[in-house]
Amino acid sequence: MFLRLADQHRQFVQDLVMSLQALSKVLEHNGYPASCYTCGMQMNGASFMVSLGDNHLIRFLVSDYGITWTEMRDDRELMKLEGAEAINQLQELANLVKYLPNRLPARSETLQAV
């Protein structure tokens, strides 16, 4: 039973890392500085960051040791969530991304306008 649970957890972390990579690409495409760095080739952890402007930064960390969401403004921590609460907050960010193309020109369009 425990081996099965460990395998399911590894798969969950890998799925979450792939989702973070995709989210960072979509945010970058829409002009938000974002990055997602993975830990090793097995994708057993990642560090995701996005700047939402006005010194507003989101950091999401995932590893075998846990999951955290940290929101900062002006270098001050506004909110720190762990586990399921952190994933729920990440879902809120992902839901907002669905509406970005309607509100923001793509980064290449912004550069062409300048």
Buried (B, 14 or more C-beta within 10 A) or exposed (E): EEEEEEEEEBEEBBEBBBBBBEBBEBBBBBBBBBBBEBBEEEBBBBBBBBBBEEEEBBBBBBBEEEBBBBBBEEEEEEEEBEEEBBBEBBEEBBEEBEEBEEEBEEBEEEEEEE
